[in-house]
Amino acid sequence: MKLKLITSILIILFLTSCTQVVFDNSDEIRMNKWSAKSENGNISVLKFKNDIAEFKVKNNNKEIVYLKGLCLIDDKKLMIYNKSEQEPYFFEYKIKNNNLILKYDGKNLKFTR
């Protein structure tokens, strides 16, 4: 009797547990926090909360770039609509393993999770 009860509880727990499921690249990008450090000492961070992206670039704790707003992602491009400037910023991207490469204005920035 105890074994049946324990088994039933375990089955219910497994069936009701929440896990994130990756369907495509946009899910993969949004479900992770990405960071990069460039040769000149810039530290970049890209993170998400639902469909809102936050992209920061700092050097010596001084903010150089700050974008925050709605993010749309297709199979090749990522767009952040910077709410404070009311301007969209478009990035080409490639994702492979634990790396996300953003391309903007002919330059690449390689992030890791």
All heavy atoms as an XYZ file, in Angstrom:
938
protein
N       0.820     -1.198      0.000
C       0.000      0.000      0.000
C       0.865      1.263      0.000
O       0.602      2.187     -0.749
C      -0.921     -0.052      1.227
C      -1.855      1.106      1.329
S      -3.060      1.003      0.014
C      -4.061      2.343      0.412
N       1.906      1.286      0.864
C       2.795      2.447      0.924
C       3.537      2.636     -0.397
O       3.730      3.752     -0.849
C       3.810      2.299      2.059
C       3.259      2.570      3.417
C       4.368      2.512      4.442
C       3.831      2.800      5.833
N       4.903      2.786      6.826
N       3.940      1.530     -0.991
C       4.664      1.595     -2.258
C       3.791      2.193     -3.361
O       4.255      3.023     -4.149
C       5.154      0.209     -2.661
C       5.995      0.122     -3.926
C       7.237      0.998     -3.808
C       6.388     -1.297     -4.213
N       2.521      1.802     -3.420
C       1.606      2.364     -4.415
C       1.392      3.855     -4.188
O       1.345      4.637     -5.132
C       0.258      1.634     -4.375
C       0.294      0.257     -4.950
C      -1.087     -0.365     -4.944
C      -1.040     -1.753     -5.542
N      -2.366     -2.386     -5.553
N       1.286      4.257     -2.934
C       1.092      5.669     -2.608
C       2.318      6.496     -2.995
O       2.192      7.547     -3.620
C       0.784      5.832     -1.111
C       0.561      7.247     -0.618
C      -0.655      7.853     -1.316
C       0.380      7.265      0.886
N       3.479      6.007     -2.656
C       4.728      6.715     -2.987
C       4.902      6.795     -4.500
O       5.259      7.840     -5.045
C       5.938      6.028     -2.320
C       5.856      6.226     -0.796
C       7.249      6.570     -2.868
C       6.890      5.451     -0.024
N       4.626      5.702     -5.200
C       4.736      5.683     -6.659
C       3.760      6.679     -7.283
O       4.125      7.418     -8.199
C       4.464      4.259     -7.196
O       5.353      3.341     -6.574
C       4.639      4.211     -8.698
N       2.546      6.712     -6.778
C       1.550      7.663     -7.293
C       1.993      9.105     -7.074
O       1.864      9.950     -7.967
C       0.200      7.443     -6.616
O      -0.292      6.167     -6.885
N       2.531      9.409     -5.912
C       3.016     10.764     -5.615
C       4.165     11.137     -6.532
O       4.211     12.246     -7.068
C       3.410     10.883     -4.126
C       2.161     10.805     -3.248
C       4.175     12.176     -3.869
C       2.449     10.710     -1.766
N       5.099     10.222     -6.740
C       6.233     10.498     -7.631
C       5.772     10.745     -9.066
O       6.272     11.642     -9.747
C       7.240      9.346     -7.578
C       8.070      9.240     -6.315
C       8.933      7.987     -6.362
C       8.933     10.482     -6.134
N       4.814      9.966     -9.533
C       4.291     10.162    -10.889
C       3.640     11.537    -11.016
O       3.862     12.259    -11.993
C       3.308      9.035    -11.264
C       4.074      7.731    -11.455
C       2.522      9.390    -12.524
C       3.204      6.505    -11.636
N       2.850     11.916    -10.033
C       2.209     13.236    -10.054
C       3.254     14.344    -10.049
O       3.147     15.315    -10.795
C       1.230     13.381     -8.862
C       0.021     12.469     -9.076
C       0.789     14.836     -8.690
C      -0.891     12.345     -7.880
N       4.299     14.200     -9.232
C       5.362     15.215     -9.191
C       6.071     15.343    -10.534
O       6.360     16.444    -10.992
C       6.371     14.887     -8.085
C       5.904     15.125     -6.657
C       6.953     14.621     -5.668
C       5.617     16.592     -6.417
N       6.359     14.224    -11.160
C       7.034     14.278    -12.460
C       6.150     14.899    -13.536
O       6.621     15.641    -14.381
C       7.483     12.887    -12.909
C       8.694     12.382    -12.196
C       8.664     11.177    -11.525
C       9.870     13.102    -12.187
C       9.779     10.707    -10.863
C      10.995     12.649    -11.534
C      10.956     11.436    -10.857
N       4.877     14.603    -13.509
C       3.968     15.132    -14.524
C       3.645     16.607    -14.331
O       3.302     17.302    -15.286
C       2.669     14.316    -14.548
C       2.794     12.875    -15.033
C       1.464     12.154    -14.899
C       3.290     12.827    -16.462
N       3.765     17.109    -13.119
C       3.421     18.512    -12.868
C       4.641     19.407    -12.729
O       4.502     20.595    -12.516
C       2.567     18.651    -11.595
O       3.303     18.137    -10.480
C       1.254     17.927    -11.742
N       5.835     18.872    -12.845
C       7.021     19.713    -12.713
C       7.184     20.574    -13.953
O       6.799     20.199    -15.051
C       8.264     18.857    -12.491
O       8.490     18.049    -13.620
N       7.743     21.746    -13.773
C       7.925     22.697    -14.873
C       9.359     22.662    -15.359
O      10.293     22.748    -14.568
C       7.603     24.118    -14.411
S       5.888     24.318    -13.963
N       9.513     22.542    -16.642
C      10.824     22.650    -17.261
C      10.699     23.536    -18.484
O       9.662     23.585    -19.129
C      11.379     21.279    -17.700
O      10.462     20.690    -18.603
C      11.591     20.356    -16.511
N      11.772     24.234    -18.790
C      11.764     25.065    -19.981
C      12.085     24.192    -21.185
O      12.974     23.353    -21.137
C      12.791     26.181    -19.870
C      12.452     27.187    -18.802
C      13.491     28.276    -18.721
O      14.673     28.036    -18.893
N      13.051     29.483    -18.447
N      11.360     24.391    -22.245
C      11.555     23.620    -23.451
C      12.012     24.565    -24.554
O      11.396     25.592    -24.796
C      10.245     22.912    -23.876
C      10.445     22.134    -25.156
C       9.754     22.003    -22.760
N      13.108     24.200    -25.199
C      13.655     25.003    -26.290
C      13.041     24.536    -27.596
O      13.173     23.380    -27.976
C      15.194     24.867    -26.350
C      15.748     25.620    -27.533
C      15.815     25.338    -25.059
N      12.328     25.442    -28.283
C      11.724     25.119    -29.564
C      12.565     25.628    -30.734
O      12.597     25.030    -31.784
C      10.310     25.708    -29.668
C       9.330     25.034    -28.761
C       8.888     25.655    -27.618
C       8.862     23.762    -29.050
C       7.972     25.032    -26.782
C       7.961     23.128    -28.217
C       7.514     23.775    -27.072
N      13.221     26.786    -30.546
C      14.007     27.372    -31.626
C      15.089     28.277    -31.046
O      15.249     28.375    -29.831
C      13.120     28.127    -32.613
C      12.275     29.205    -31.947
O      12.625     29.660    -30.844
O      11.260     29.597    -32.538
N      15.826     28.963    -31.926
C      16.921     29.827    -31.476
C      16.452     30.965    -30.585
O      17.149     31.354    -29.654
C      17.675     30.405    -32.678
C      18.581     29.391    -33.329
O      18.894     28.362    -32.752
N      18.987     29.670    -34.549
N      15.276     31.512    -30.854
C      14.809     32.625    -30.030
C      14.590     32.180    -28.586
O      14.912     32.907    -27.653
C      13.541     33.253    -30.609
O      12.455     32.377    -30.530
N      14.063     30.974    -28.401
C      13.924     30.448    -27.042
C      15.291     30.249    -26.395
O      15.492     30.586    -25.238
C      13.184     29.103    -27.052
C      11.723     29.234    -27.417
O      11.151     30.317    -27.195
O      11.162     28.251    -27.927
N      16.202     29.686    -27.154
C      17.559     29.440    -26.654
C      18.221     30.738    -26.201
O      18.854     30.805    -25.161
C      18.393     28.778    -27.753
C      19.801     28.442    -27.351
C      19.892     27.182    -26.525
O      18.948     26.383    -26.524
O      20.931     26.997    -25.873
N      18.055     31.785    -26.970
C      18.654     33.077    -26.627
C      17.979     33.674    -25.401
O      18.639     34.110    -24.459
C      18.582     34.041    -27.832
C      19.473     33.516    -28.964
C      18.997     35.450    -27.426
C      19.285     34.224    -30.283
N      16.667     33.697    -25.393
C      15.920     34.334    -24.300
C      16.053     33.617    -22.959
O      15.942     34.231    -21.914
C      14.441     34.409    -24.652
C      14.111     35.482    -25.614
C      12.600     35.615    -25.741
N      12.274     36.687    -26.634
C      11.839     36.515    -27.875
N      11.666     35.304    -28.352
N      11.569     37.546    -28.629
N      16.264     32.321    -22.975
C      16.289     31.554    -21.732
C      17.636     31.623    -21.017
O      17.788     31.043    -19.950
C      15.923     30.095    -22.010
C      14.465     29.956    -22.363
S      13.855     28.327    -22.895
C      15.058     27.162    -22.444
N      18.590     32.341    -21.571
C      19.924     32.386    -20.984
C      20.386     33.824    -20.763
O      19.900     34.751    -21.401
C      20.924     31.674    -21.900
C      20.671     30.196    -21.952
O      20.932     29.490    -21.001
N      20.127     29.723    -23.066
N      21.341     33.965    -19.870
C      22.032     35.241    -19.677
C      23.374     35.091    -20.378
O      24.084     34.114    -20.172
C      22.230     35.513    -18.189
C      22.952     36.805    -17.913
C      23.106     37.029    -16.420
C      23.916     38.282    -16.154
N      24.118     38.484    -14.710
N      23.715     36.066    -21.200
C      24.916     36.008    -22.027
C      25.900     37.095    -21.587
O      25.496     38.204    -21.275
C      24.548     36.207    -23.499
C      23.543     35.221    -23.982
C      22.189     35.347    -23.935
C      23.804     33.953    -24.565
N      21.591     34.236    -24.469
C      22.563     33.361    -24.861
C      24.968     33.256    -24.868
C      22.449     32.113    -25.443
C      24.862     32.009    -25.459
C      23.624     31.449    -25.741
N      27.187     36.763    -21.614
C      28.198     37.761    -21.254
C      29.418     37.609    -22.161
O      29.675     36.540    -22.710
C      28.605     37.625    -19.789
O      29.166     36.361    -19.541
N      30.151     38.719    -22.286
C      31.345     38.738    -23.133
C      32.346     39.726    -22.557
O      31.965     40.721    -21.941
C      30.980     39.142    -24.558
N      33.618     39.428    -22.770
C      34.682     40.360    -22.392
C      35.579     40.547    -23.604
O      36.102     39.585    -24.152
C      35.489     39.831    -21.212
C      36.490     40.823    -20.699
C      37.142     40.370    -19.416
C      38.087     41.461    -18.932
N      38.723     41.098    -17.682
N      35.736     41.795    -24.022
C      36.541     42.063    -25.212
C      37.988     42.367    -24.824
O      38.307     42.552    -23.651
C      35.939     43.220    -26.015
O      35.910     44.388    -25.238
N      38.843     42.441    -25.827
C      40.268     42.679    -25.600
C      40.544     44.022    -24.925
O      41.500     44.167    -24.185
C      41.026     42.612    -26.932
C      41.040     41.228    -27.543
C      41.683     41.221    -28.918
O      42.155     42.287    -29.382
O      41.702     40.142    -29.528
N      39.697     45.020    -25.182
C      39.924     46.342    -24.588
C      39.335     46.477    -23.177
O      39.327     47.561    -22.610
C      39.368     47.439    -25.502
C      37.869     47.348    -25.681
O      37.216     46.484    -25.121
N      37.332     48.250    -26.484
N      38.845     45.366    -22.623
C      38.339     45.392    -21.258
C      36.850     45.643    -21.126
O      36.327     45.671    -20.014
N      36.155     45.827    -22.232
C      34.706     46.008    -22.168
C      34.033     44.711    -21.717
O      34.384     43.632    -22.183
C      34.130     46.407    -23.522
C      34.481     47.815    -23.922
O      34.998     48.586    -23.136
N      34.217     48.150    -25.170
N      33.074     44.847    -20.835
C      32.275     43.710    -20.400
C      30.849     43.945    -20.876
O      30.254     44.975    -20.584
C      32.321     43.547    -18.871
C      33.755     43.232    -18.439
C      31.362     42.459    -18.413
C      33.964     43.202    -16.951
N      30.328     42.974    -21.613
C      28.989     43.081    -22.179
C      28.095     42.013    -21.569
O      28.531     40.889    -21.342
C      29.027     42.885    -23.696
O      29.905     43.807    -24.290
N      26.848     42.379    -21.320
C      25.865     41.449    -20.770
C      24.567     41.609    -21.551
O      24.126     42.723    -21.813
C      25.608     41.723    -19.271
C      24.500     40.830    -18.740
C      26.876     41.533    -18.460
N      23.981     40.489    -21.917
C      22.687     40.459    -22.584
C      21.796     39.504    -21.799
O      22.141     38.336    -21.618
C      22.819     39.970    -24.030
C      21.533     39.797    -24.832
C      20.802     41.119    -25.004
C      21.837     39.160    -26.177
N      20.671     40.035    -21.279
C      19.751     39.188    -20.530
C      18.319     39.563    -20.870
O      18.065     40.630    -21.438
C      20.006     39.275    -19.025
C      19.871     40.642    -18.428
C      20.254     40.613    -16.957
C      20.129     41.995    -16.349
N      20.439     41.992    -14.924
N      17.412     38.685    -20.500
C      16.015     38.826    -20.892
C      15.083     38.589    -19.718
O      15.373     37.800    -18.824
C      15.660     37.807    -21.987
C      16.433     37.999    -23.246
C      17.682     37.436    -23.401
C      15.920     38.756    -24.274
C      18.407     37.618    -24.557
C      16.636     38.944    -25.436
C      17.879     38.379    -25.577
N      13.967     39.275    -19.780
C      12.840     38.985    -18.902
C      11.622     38.999    -19.809
O      11.225     40.061    -20.294
C      12.715     40.015    -17.787
C      11.633     39.671    -16.801
C      11.666     40.574    -15.603
C      10.619     40.094    -14.607
N      10.625     40.926    -13.418
N      11.111     37.800    -20.079
C      10.041     37.618    -21.063
C      10.509     38.151    -22.411
O      11.518     37.698    -22.920
C       8.745     38.265    -20.597
C       8.241     37.657    -19.304
O       8.335     36.445    -19.122
N       7.749     38.481    -18.414
N       9.832     39.130    -22.997
C      10.220     39.662    -24.308
C      11.018     40.955    -24.204
O      11.229     41.634    -25.206
C       8.974     39.908    -25.163
C       8.341     38.613    -25.629
O       9.061     37.608    -25.729
O       7.131     38.610    -25.889
N      11.472     41.301    -23.018
C      12.261     42.522    -22.812
C      13.738     42.145    -22.689
O      14.119     41.316    -21.865
C      11.808     43.277    -21.539
C      10.319     43.612    -21.607
C      12.648     44.534    -21.333
C       9.911     44.507    -22.755
N      14.549     42.757    -23.538
C      15.990     42.519    -23.511
C      16.678     43.678    -22.815
O      16.238     44.827    -22.899
C      16.533     42.394    -24.928
N      17.779     43.359    -22.141
C      18.632     44.380    -21.542
C      20.062     44.081    -21.990
O      20.581     42.995    -21.729
C      18.519     44.337    -20.022
C      19.282     45.445    -19.347
C      19.068     45.454    -17.840
O      18.990     44.369    -17.245
O      18.984     46.551    -17.286
N      20.655     45.035    -22.679
C      22.003     44.890    -23.227
C      22.863     46.013    -22.663
O      22.545     47.187    -22.842
C      21.940     44.962    -24.760
C      23.274     44.890    -25.439
C      24.104     43.798    -25.276
C      23.686     45.911    -26.265
C      25.332     43.730    -25.915
C      24.908     45.866    -26.919
C      25.727     44.764    -26.737
N      23.943     45.629    -21.951
C      24.841     46.617    -21.335
C      26.269     46.353    -21.774
O      26.685     45.203    -21.889
C      24.827     46.501    -19.811
C      23.541     46.838    -19.140
C      23.712     46.677    -17.629
C      22.418     46.869    -16.895
N      22.589     46.701    -15.443
N      27.001     47.436    -21.973
C      28.438     47.352    -22.195
C      29.081     48.323    -21.211
O      28.710     49.498    -21.164
C      28.832     47.713    -23.647
C      30.340     47.628    -23.821
C      28.117     46.827    -24.647
N      30.018     47.796    -20.419
C      30.712     48.621    -19.421
C      32.208     48.485    -19.590
O      32.708     47.467    -20.052
C      30.349     48.173    -17.996
C      28.940     48.462    -17.582
C      28.741     48.063    -16.136
C      27.358     48.436    -15.652
N      27.194     48.145    -14.220
N      32.912     49.542    -19.180
C      34.370     49.513    -19.108
C      34.751     50.266    -17.844
O      34.360     51.426    -17.679
C      35.001     50.156    -20.340
C      36.479     49.892    -20.402
O      37.198     50.048    -19.426
N      36.939     49.472    -21.567
N      35.505     49.611    -16.967
C      35.878     50.191    -15.674
C      34.644     50.681    -14.909
O      34.628     51.777    -14.373
C      36.882     51.323    -15.829
C      38.207     50.834    -16.351
O      38.637     49.728    -16.027
N      38.847     51.637    -17.169
N      33.595     49.854    -14.893
C      32.326     50.161    -14.217
C      31.626     51.396    -14.768
O      30.719     51.925    -14.148
C      32.511     50.290    -12.704
C      32.791     48.952    -12.072
O      32.316     47.923    -12.546
N      33.566     48.951    -11.012
N      32.057     51.891    -15.911
C      31.402     53.022    -16.561
C      30.571     52.479    -17.722
O      31.089     51.797    -18.596
C      32.445     54.010    -17.063
C      31.869     55.296    -17.581
C      32.987     56.253    -17.966
C      32.416     57.593    -18.348
N      33.470     58.536    -18.716
N      29.282     52.792    -17.701
C      28.388     52.297    -18.734
C      28.648     53.010    -20.062
O      28.610     54.232    -20.134
C      26.950     52.509    -18.285
C      25.979     51.591    -18.938
C      24.668     51.586    -18.190
O      23.927     52.562    -18.332
O      24.435     50.617    -17.466
N      28.900     52.212    -21.085
C      29.158     52.743    -22.420
C      27.900     52.641    -23.288
O      27.561     53.560    -24.017
C      30.321     51.985    -23.090
C      31.592     52.136    -22.257
C      30.550     52.464    -24.502
C      32.714     51.235    -22.708
N      27.237     51.487    -23.197
C      26.025     51.237    -23.978
C      24.966     50.661    -23.045
O      25.275     49.806    -22.214
C      26.293     50.221    -25.119
C      25.009     49.855    -25.846
C      27.320     50.746    -26.092
N      23.742     51.140    -23.183
C      22.624     50.567    -22.429
C      21.390     50.586    -23.315
O      20.916     51.643    -23.715
C      22.351     51.342    -21.141
C      21.236     50.740    -20.324
C      21.447     49.575    -19.592
C      19.977     51.319    -20.306
C      20.431     49.015    -18.857
C      18.952     50.758    -19.564
C      19.182     49.600    -18.838
O      18.163     49.042    -18.104
N      20.923     49.400    -23.656
C      19.702     49.243    -24.433
C      18.738     48.394    -23.621
O      19.130     47.362    -23.080
C      19.968     48.525    -25.763
C      21.016     49.101    -26.704
C      21.201     48.176    -27.894
C      20.622     50.482    -27.158
N      17.494     48.815    -23.560
C      16.483     48.020    -22.871
C      15.148     48.245    -23.559
O      14.739     49.383    -23.772
C      16.370     48.391    -21.404
C      15.395     47.507    -20.651
C      15.369     47.806    -19.179
C      14.409     46.857    -18.478
N      14.354     47.124    -17.049
N      14.510     47.140    -23.924
C      13.207     47.249    -24.542
C      12.763     45.947    -25.171
O      13.413     44.904    -25.019
N      11.661     46.015    -25.871
C      11.087     44.862    -26.539
C      12.103     44.244    -27.487
O      12.797     44.949    -28.220
C       9.835     45.279    -27.320
C       9.129     44.182    -28.090
C       8.532     43.159    -27.129
C       8.060     44.772    -28.977
N      12.188     42.924    -27.461
C      13.125     42.217    -28.328
C      12.358     41.255    -29.225
O      11.521     40.487    -28.752
C      14.124     41.448    -27.479
S      15.342     40.564    -28.466
N      12.641     41.332    -30.504
C      12.071     40.407    -31.482
C      13.215     39.637    -32.122
O      14.240     40.226    -32.483
C      11.286     41.161    -32.551
C      10.129     42.025    -32.048
C       9.538     42.830    -33.186
C       9.072     41.174    -31.375
N      13.039     38.336    -32.260
C      14.106     37.479    -32.787
C      13.528     36.596    -33.885
O      12.517     35.930    -33.688
C      14.700     36.589    -31.677
C      15.230     37.442    -30.530
C      15.810     35.704    -32.238
C      15.647     36.655    -29.308
N      14.184     36.598    -35.049
C      13.817     35.638    -36.084
C      14.974     34.667    -36.251
O      15.837     34.574    -35.385
C      13.390     36.323    -37.391
C      14.502     37.072    -38.101
O      15.684     36.850    -37.787
O      14.191     37.883    -38.987
N      15.044     33.981    -37.374
C      16.092     32.970    -37.526
C      17.470     33.533    -37.847
O      18.457     32.807    -37.802
C      15.687     31.927    -38.570
C      15.444     32.524    -39.933
O      15.200     33.745    -40.019
O      15.473     31.779    -40.927
N      17.586     34.833    -38.132
C      18.888     35.431    -38.450
C      19.179     36.723    -37.708
O      20.328     37.107    -37.549
C      18.988     35.718    -39.949
C      18.970     34.493    -40.810
C      19.067     34.854    -42.268
C      18.955     33.600    -43.115
N      18.972     33.907    -44.535
N      18.140     37.431    -37.283
C      18.331     38.758    -36.685
C      17.635     38.881    -35.341
O      16.635     38.219    -35.080
C      17.821     39.847    -37.620
C      18.645     39.982    -38.865
C      18.196     41.144    -39.700
C      19.060     41.218    -40.956
N      18.567     42.167    -41.901
N      18.192     39.776    -34.555
C      17.647     40.108    -33.246
C      17.475     41.619    -33.225
O      18.377     42.356    -33.632
C      18.663     39.651    -32.197
C      18.437     39.919    -30.738
C      19.061     38.794    -29.928
C      19.030     41.220    -30.287
N      16.312     42.086    -32.810
C      16.043     43.514    -32.766
C      15.662     43.894    -31.336
O      14.821     43.255    -30.725
C      14.893     43.881    -33.705
C      14.612     45.384    -33.842
S      13.522     46.154    -32.621
C      12.006     45.286    -32.792
N      16.340     44.918    -30.813
C      15.989     45.477    -29.513
C      15.463     46.884    -29.761
O      16.168     47.723    -30.318
C      17.191     45.534    -28.553
C      17.740     44.131    -28.306
C      16.793     46.197    -27.227
C      19.026     44.098    -27.500
N      14.218     47.119    -29.361
C      13.642     48.450    -29.486
C      13.956     49.189    -28.192
O      13.340     48.954    -27.158
C      12.131     48.381    -29.719
C      11.529     49.747    -29.948
C      11.634     50.361    -31.193
C      10.898     50.432    -28.930
C      11.099     51.618    -31.418
C      10.356     51.692    -29.140
C      10.465     52.281    -30.383
O       9.939     53.532    -30.601
N      14.961     50.071    -28.262
C      15.413     50.792    -27.071
C      14.359     51.817    -26.676
O      14.146     52.806    -27.371
C      16.760     51.457    -27.321
C      17.399     51.960    -26.053
O      17.117     51.454    -24.974
N      18.250     52.947    -26.179
N      13.709     51.548    -25.557
C      12.575     52.356    -25.118
C      12.963     53.811    -24.855
O      12.227     54.731    -25.208
C      11.977     51.736    -23.854
C      10.644     52.294    -23.467
C      10.070     51.507    -22.299
C       8.725     52.054    -21.911
N       8.149     51.319    -20.792
N      14.140     54.044    -24.253
C      14.511     55.420    -23.897
C      14.765     56.296    -25.120
O      14.467     57.477    -25.113
C      15.726     55.433    -22.972
O      16.861     54.957    -23.646
N      15.314     55.731    -26.180
C      15.586     56.493    -27.409
C      14.480     56.331    -28.443
O      14.482     57.024    -29.454
C      16.899     56.022    -28.044
C      18.111     56.230    -27.191
C      19.348     55.615    -27.840
O      19.239     54.953    -28.892
O      20.424     55.800    -27.279
N      13.604     55.383    -28.221
C      12.570     55.013    -29.182
C      13.180     54.701    -30.543
O      12.716     55.171    -31.580
C      11.485     56.085    -29.258
C      10.755     56.263    -27.959
C       9.585     57.224    -28.049
O       9.467     58.001    -28.979
N       8.711     57.157    -27.060
N      14.238     53.900    -30.493
C      14.959     53.496    -31.703
C      15.169     51.988    -31.696
O      15.508     51.419    -30.657
C      16.348     54.158    -31.750
C      16.342     55.628    -32.057
C      16.034     55.929    -33.504
O      16.383     55.133    -34.391
O      15.414     56.974    -33.741
N      15.020     51.337    -32.843
C      15.332     49.911    -32.921
C      16.816     49.700    -33.256
O      17.406     50.467    -34.020
C      14.445     49.423    -34.062
C      14.296     50.623    -34.945
C      14.339     51.825    -34.038
N      17.402     48.681    -32.658
C      18.772     48.274    -32.958
C      18.717     46.847    -33.478
O      18.165     45.967    -32.824
C      19.656     48.359    -31.715
C      19.959     49.777    -31.311
C      19.063     50.513    -30.553
C      21.138     50.391    -31.718
C      19.332     51.825    -30.196
C      21.413     51.697    -31.363
C      20.515     52.408    -30.607
O      20.781     53.706    -30.265
N      19.301     46.617    -34.657
C      19.261     45.314    -35.302
C      20.634     44.661    -35.236
O      21.649     45.296    -35.525
C      18.839     45.454    -36.765
C      17.419     45.922    -36.920
C      17.130     47.278    -37.004
C      16.385     45.009    -36.975
C      15.826     47.721    -37.141
C      15.073     45.442    -37.121
C      14.791     46.795    -37.205
N      20.650     43.395    -34.855
C      21.863     42.600    -34.785
C      21.651     41.319    -35.577
O      20.607     40.686    -35.459
C      22.177     42.194    -33.336
C      22.326     43.337    -32.376
C      21.220     43.876    -31.734
C      23.576     43.870    -32.117
C      21.349     44.920    -30.842
C      23.705     44.923    -31.218
C      22.598     45.444    -30.583
N      22.632     40.943    -36.377
C      22.637     39.600    -36.937
C      23.211     38.702    -35.857
O      24.022     39.142    -35.053
C      23.508     39.536    -38.188
C      22.920     40.263    -39.368
C      23.803     40.156    -40.600
O      24.424     39.085    -40.801
O      23.888     41.141    -41.329
N      22.790     37.458    -35.818
C      23.322     36.566    -34.799
C      23.551     35.164    -35.337
O      22.967     34.747    -36.321
C      22.394     36.502    -33.576
C      21.159     35.665    -33.774
C      21.188     34.289    -33.566
C      19.960     36.235    -34.181
C      20.055     33.517    -33.749
C      18.832     35.469    -34.363
C      18.882     34.105    -34.149
O      17.770     33.348    -34.346
N      24.441     34.457    -34.643
C      24.664     33.033    -34.856
C      24.772     32.420    -33.468
O      25.378     33.000    -32.569
C      25.949     32.769    -35.629
C      25.876     33.163    -37.079
C      27.136     32.791    -37.809
C      27.035     33.280    -39.245
N      28.243     33.009    -39.995
N      24.167     31.273    -33.302
C      24.230     30.576    -32.030
C      24.782     29.178    -32.270
O      24.377     28.502    -33.212
C      22.847     30.555    -31.346
C      22.955     30.024    -29.937
C      21.840     29.789    -32.145
C      21.714     30.279    -29.099
N      25.765     28.819    -31.453
C      26.375     27.496    -31.575
C      26.895     27.084    -30.208
O      27.648     27.831    -29.578
C      27.512     27.521    -32.593
C      28.083     26.158    -32.880
C      29.116     26.203    -33.965
C      29.654     24.809    -34.211
N      30.687     24.802    -35.234
N      26.452     25.924    -29.773
C      26.819     25.399    -28.460
C      26.518     26.424    -27.380
O      25.396     26.848    -27.243
C      28.275     24.945    -28.435
C      28.548     23.850    -29.455
O      27.699     23.007    -29.708
N      29.716     23.869    -30.058
N      27.517     26.847    -26.641
C      27.326     27.825    -25.564
C      27.651     29.248    -25.991
O      27.838     30.117    -25.139
C      28.180     27.449    -24.347
C      27.659     26.229    -23.644
O      26.464     25.972    -23.640
N      28.557     25.456    -23.066
N      27.757     29.484    -27.281
C      28.155     30.799    -27.774
C      27.059     31.462    -28.603
O      26.357     30.805    -29.363
C      29.416     30.686    -28.628
C      30.589     30.194    -27.828
O      30.848     30.667    -26.730
N      31.299     29.220    -28.362
N      26.978     32.763    -28.434
C      26.089     33.604    -29.228
C      26.950     34.712    -29.813
O      27.605     35.449    -29.071
C      24.990     34.207    -28.350
C      24.109     35.286    -28.985
C      23.263     34.690    -30.105
C      23.231     35.940    -27.932
N      26.990     34.807    -31.119
C      27.769     35.850    -31.785
C      26.801     36.879    -32.347
O      25.946     36.553    -33.172
C      28.665     35.276    -32.888
C      29.641     34.262    -32.286
C      29.402     36.393    -33.621
C      30.415     33.463    -33.302
N      26.929     38.122    -31.860
C      26.126     39.226    -32.380
C      26.988     40.041    -33.322
O      28.132     40.352    -33.013
C      25.641     40.140    -31.247
C      24.590     39.596    -30.302
C      24.165     40.683    -29.326
C      23.385     39.062    -31.036
N      26.419     40.398    -34.455
C      27.117     41.210    -35.437
C      26.378     42.536    -35.565
O      25.174     42.561    -35.798
C      27.164     40.505    -36.782
C      27.980     41.223    -37.819
C      28.064     40.402    -39.097
C      28.952     41.073    -40.105
N      29.104     40.268    -41.320
N      27.113     43.633    -35.379
C      26.525     44.967    -35.483
C      27.553     45.893    -36.114
O      28.695     45.957    -35.662
C      26.131     45.489    -34.098
C      25.462     46.844    -34.128
C      24.123     46.955    -34.480
C      26.167     48.001    -33.834
C      23.498     48.183    -34.522
C      25.555     49.239    -33.875
C      24.222     49.324    -34.217
O      23.598     50.552    -34.263
N      27.160     46.571    -37.152
C      28.018     47.532    -37.825
C      29.356     46.909    -38.243
O      30.415     47.499    -38.086
C      28.245     48.744    -36.901
C      28.748     49.961    -37.653
O      28.465     50.067    -38.864
O      29.420     50.797    -37.028
N      29.302     45.670    -38.743
C      30.486     44.998    -39.246
C      31.387     44.399    -38.180
O      32.436     43.849    -38.502
N      31.025     44.491    -36.913
C      31.847     43.956    -35.830
C      31.110     42.827    -35.128
O      29.888     42.853    -34.994
C      32.193     45.054    -34.828
C      33.032     46.141    -35.470
C      33.339     47.231    -34.491
C      34.146     48.291    -35.224
N      33.997     49.591    -34.686
N      31.878     41.842    -34.661
C      31.313     40.698    -33.964
C      31.602     40.777    -32.477
O      32.687     41.202    -32.063
C      31.906     39.387    -34.491
C      31.466     39.077    -35.895
O      30.454     39.583    -36.362
N      32.229     38.261    -36.577
N      30.641     40.342    -31.694
C      30.798     40.249    -30.251
C      30.383     38.838    -29.857
O      29.244     38.435    -30.097
C      29.946     41.293    -29.529
C      30.058     41.378    -28.032
C      31.502     41.677    -27.606
C      29.143     42.472    -27.507
N      31.323     38.080    -29.282
C      31.077     36.691    -28.941
C      30.711     36.553    -27.467
O      31.519     36.823    -26.583
C      32.308     35.836    -29.250
C      32.102     34.367    -29.033
C      33.346     33.589    -29.406
C      33.173     32.123    -29.176
N      34.400     31.374    -29.536
N      29.471     36.132    -27.206
C      28.965     35.922    -25.854
C      29.032     34.447    -25.490
O      28.968     33.591    -26.358
C      27.478     36.337    -25.770
C      27.231     37.808    -25.844
C      27.065     38.436    -27.068
C      27.136     38.566    -24.691
C      26.802     39.804    -27.132
C      26.879     39.909    -24.746
C      26.718     40.541    -25.964
N      29.104     34.183    -24.215
C      28.952     32.829    -23.692
C      27.853     32.850    -22.636
O      27.557     33.887    -22.064
C      30.248     32.280    -23.078
O      30.694     33.178    -22.063
C      31.325     32.107    -24.119
N      27.275     31.684    -22.382
C      26.226     31.598    -21.351
C      26.850     31.652    -19.990
O      27.886     31.191    -19.729
C      25.453     30.309    -21.380
C      24.959     29.870    -22.643
C      24.225     28.570    -22.452
N      24.297     27.938    -23.746
C      23.306     27.349    -24.314
N      22.184     27.243    -23.708
N      23.420     26.833    -25.487
